[in-house]
């Protein structure tokens, strides 16, 4: 499946149906009166988070979504039926923004979370609504209100606890394959990872965390080298970064310290907040370094790199040193569990905390206000005549 993490779509809620002008005509009934019903509400456009999805590819080629129009009102006090709603299934972690202003409307952070993207137009009022003591045979009606239309930009940021960071061929894919259920492509050439991979790491019964592996970052990525920064956004929601270093590069002229410093510099250029996240150093491929040289080379690396945080010496391929690493990650995540994950500003109109009952109450209040306005307009016309 093709990985797509950015799309722009157009949505249109349904227009409301028109009100009806009708009068009761029944035999042996002297006073018929108006009986034209209201038009039906236009269909809404909804978004629902689905944990079974991990890409926005469904919206790469189909970019226009229209809800159904409400039916017109009819005689015999019959209201029009509401238009059909449209529901868009999105991956958990999707951010929806206004494409014109760039304002973030909301984020889908939980499986099954449902948000109304566009409200359908209210139905127009039939002539039965305008009956009064001085207007026994009203011929007034109102058209349906138009539904909301928007152009939205959707951006996916995967939800993971741990992010892997490093140069191409540092062993990130091998590590995620060794400690989790993920099976990424692994080969002996750079850039085998072309899109993010997620893996669930099981530490014990009911003890697990999620790791994200993104394509390798190289020096000059901020100027477009390699795959650039296009996938680093997927690390912004992680709580700890694992900076993996190839400690046994295939070319003796390659300096692991220079590579590690280049990664840190590119990270800082991309996002200072991402650079400030807890970042642990993972020295990989230690099994390829002679045993008598390992300790001295590690000390020399740390001295030149000027790093004082947690350091883990592993071999992802040989599965050496992985248990202490995964256990330390889990304990760190457990202790920081009370820290909430960062969320973008949410427009109050799209606050997921709003319930269906509160939305229904708002709809009823808006409908009542519109009816009052229509009645006042008719009274003003009668006075002017």
Secondary structure, 3 states (H helix, E strand, C coil): CCCCCEEEEEEECCCCCCCCCCECCCCCCCCCCECCCCCCCCCCEEEEEECCCCCCHHHCCCCEEECCCCCCCECCCECCCCCCCEEEEEECCEEEEECCCCCEEEECCCCCCEEEEECCCCCCCCHHHHCCCCCCCCCCCCCCCCCCEEEEEEEECCCCCEEEEECCCCCHHHHHHHHCCCCCCCCCCCCCCCCCEEEEEEEECCEEEEEEECCCCCCCHHHCCCCCCCCHHHHCCCCEEEEEEECCCCCCCCCHHHHHHHHHHHHHHHCHHHHCCCEEEEEECHHHCCHHHHHHHHHHHHHHHCCCCCEEECECCCCECHHHHHHHHHHHHHHCCCCCCCCCCCCHHHCCCCCHHHHHHHHHHHHHHHHHHHHHHHHHHHHHC
